[in-house]
């Protein structure tokens, strides 16, 4: 009976270790996803700031040219479309 208790305890510990490793893998994935989302948010904020500057220049009568990158090519884009 004592051997059976030891085996049960070992099995319980092994199961907890598997759960812990699964959680570690999930945490790693979530951290990576968070990093990607934060980088995208920062890029979007920078683009918004640049478009705001373009709006100010357009309101002051300046000519505003906006380009959009499609693959390796820059394509001229309307300011309203860029928003």
N, C-alpha and C positions, 0 to 999 in steps of 0.2 A: 504494500500500500504506500509506503514512503517513496518508493521508486516511481510510482504512478503520480504522486503529488509533484515530484521533481520534474517529471516529463510535462505535466500540465503547466507548471510554472514556466518551464522553458518554452513551451509552445505559446503561452500568453506573451512572454517577453519578445519572442520572434515576431508575433503578430503586431505588437506595438512598434517594433523597429521598422517593419514594413510600412505601417501607417505613417511613421515619422518620415521615412524616406520619400513616400508619396507626397507628403505635405511640403517637404523641402523642394522637390521637383516643381510642384505647383507654385511655390513662392518664387522660385527662380524664373519661371515663365512669366508670372505676374509682374515681377520687377522689370524684366525685359520689355514687356508690353507697356508698362508705365513710362519707361525711358523713351520709347518710341512715341508715345502720345504726347509727352512733354516736349519733345523736339518738334513735333508737328505743330503743337500749340504755339511755341515760340516763333516758328517760321510764319504761321498765320498772323500772329501779332505784328511781326515785322512787315509783312505784306500790307496789312491794314494801315500801318503807319505811313508807308510809302504811298498808298492810294489816297490817304488823307492829304498828304503834301501835294499830290497831283490835283486833287479837288481844289485846294487853295490856289494853286497856280492857274487852274482853269477859270476860277472865279475872278482872278485878277486880270484875265484877258490873255494869259499866256497859252501857247500851244502845248498840249500835253500828248506825248506819244508813249503808249504802253505796249510792251512786248510780252508774249506768252511763250514759254518754252514747251515745245512738243518734240520729245525725243532730243536729238542733238541740234534742232533747228529753232530759231526765234522767229515768231510770227507776229506781225503787227496786229494789235488788238484794240478795240474801242474801250474807252475808259468805263463806260457803263457796263459793258460786257465783263470787264475785269472785276468789277465789284461783285 
